[in-house]
Amino acid sequence: MTSPTEGCLRVGQQAPEFTATAVVDQEFKTIKLSDYRGKYVVLFFYPLDFTFVCPTEITAFSDRFEEFKEVGTEVLGVSVDSEFSHLAWIQTDRKSGGIGDLSYPLVSDIKKEISTAYNVLDPEAGVALRGLFIIDKDGIIQHATINNLSFGRSVDETLRTLKALQYVQAHPDEVCPAGWQPGDKTMVPDPVKSKVFFASV
């Protein structure tokens, strides 16, 4: 397990590597973050299986997984539960508080090493906060957000942020203004050239 520099994980740093057991298509598989090198990764943490806000997030990401796949991105969900708990939750129908079959792996962090490495572990509660990281094709963290346990995250905003990141990495001489969506105008980060953008809005 690679620890973040000086215990403080920041955007621009290499994402901490991990090897863990995940439930993939109702089977146990060992996965490594580095297995996904060359693709973008949305890595999100949630507190516990069989809770309340968590299934709404997990199923929302699964229901829209194809939209992530279309832009070369994998999704990984992580909690401190065991792989057996993950499997039981997946095998429970959504109407009964389960999550049903998922389109992406659910990773077990039973030893709390991954959540510790990503600085999202709440030591008092013993669970991960709702951390979400977008990792680029080179394994670098490009976006990070952490919510407390009481409210969930937006798939729409995650996709928007991901696409903005991909755009600026493909167009290094441009930047995306607030609320940018694909097809919107961008800006050249130059005192003179930026006026073209400001004059158009």
N, C-alpha and C positions, 0 to 999 in steps of 0.2 A: 504494500500500500504506500503510495507516494503522498507525503504530507505537503500541503500548500506552504509556500515560502513564508517563514516567520509566523505561521499560524493564521495568516490573513489572506484569504483567497480573493483575487480581484480579476476584473475583466482585463484581458490581455495576457493572462497567465495560461500555462499549459493546464488542461483539465486533469485532475488527479486520476491516475489509472486505477482500475479495480478489476478484480475477477470475482464473480459471484454466481450463485445458482439462481436461475430465473425460470418462470413458467412461460413456456412458448407453445402455443397450440395444445394446451393441457398436458404438456410433457415437461420434465425437469431437464434443463440444459445449462451447462456452464458457459457463461459469456464474459467477455472482456470488453472494456470500453474501446480498446485499440482495434477490436474486430471491425469497428465502424469507421476507421480512418478512411478518408476519401469521400465521406458523406457528412452532411450536417446532422447533428444530433440534438433533439430536445430532450433533456434529462430533467425529470421533475420528481420531487419528493412529496410524499403525503404522509400523514401521521399513522393511520392504522386501517387495516381491513375491517370490514363489517361496521363502519361508522356511518356518518350522515352526509357531510359535504363531500367526502372523498369519492363515493361512487358517481356523483354527478360530474366531477372532473374527469375521472378515469374513463367513463363511458363517452363523454363528450369528445375527448381526444381520439378514442377508438372509432367513434362514428364518423369522424372526419380524417381518419388516417390517410385515406387516398390523396387528400389535398397536400399532406406533408410528403407523401411518397412522390407525387408529381414534381416536387421541387427538390428531389434528391435528399430527403431528410428522414431519419429514423426517429422513433419516439421510444423512450425507456421510462417506465414508472418504477419508483423505489420506495419501499417502506421498511421498517424494522421488523416486520412480520416474517415468519418462516415461509419457505416455499410451500409447505403443506397448507398453511392458512391461505396463501394466495390461490392455490388450486381449489380449495373448498369454496372460496368466494367466487371464483370464476364458474364453478359448477353450480352455483346458486342462481336461480332466475332473477332477473332484474326486478320483477314485481314483488319478490320476496326479500329485497334488500341486497341481492347479489349484483354481480356485474356481467354475468354471462361471458361468452367467448369474446376475447379481445384480439385486436389486430396487431398488437405489439407486446413485447415481453414485460412481465412484472418481475422485478428483481428483489430478491431477499437480502436484507441488510441486518440479519439477526444479531451480528456482533457489533453493529452500529459503527463500523469502520468507514463506510462510504459517507454516511451523513456527517460523521466527524470530519472527514477529509474535506467535505464541501461546506463545512461550518454552518450546517443547518440543524444540528442536533440540539434540542431543548433538553438540557441535562436534568432539570427538575421533573419534567413530564416523561422523560425517557423516550421521546418520539421525535421525529423530524418535523420541523416547520415546513410550510408549503414553499419550498425553494424550487425555482425553475431556472435552468441554465441552457443557453443556446451555445453549442460548441461547433466550431467551423470544421472544415475538411482536414485541417492540419492539427486538430485537437486542441485549439485555443478557445478559451471562453470569451465569447463576444457579447454576451448579455446575461444578466443575473437579476432576478427579483426574488424577494422572500416575503411571503404573507404570514400573518399570524394564523392560528389554527381555526379561526372562526369564519373565514370567507374564502371562497374559491377563486380560481383564475379563469381568464378568458381565452378560449381557443382562438377567437377572432384576433385578439391583440397579439397573441403569440405568433400567429401566421403573418400578421402585418409586420411585426418586428423582424421575423425571420426573412421575409422577402426584401425588406429594406436593407438588412445586412447583406444579403446575397447581391443586391443591386450595387451597393457601394464597393463590395469586394470585386465585382466585375467591372466597375467604372470608377477607378481610384481617384479620378480628377473631379468627381462630383460628390455632393452630400445631399441627404434627404431631409427636408424640413419637417416640422412637427406634423403628425397625422398623415404622413406620406403613404399613398397607396400606389401599387403598380399602375403606370400610365400617367401619374401626376408629374408635374414639373419638378425638376431637381434644381440644384444651385451649385455654382462653381465657387468654392471658398476663397474668393479673392475680393478685395475691397472694391474694385471697379467692375469685374464681371458679375458679382453678386447682384448688382443693380438691375441687371436684365431680369432676374427673377422677381425682385421686389417691385419692379415697374409693371409686372404682369399680373400681380395679385391684388 
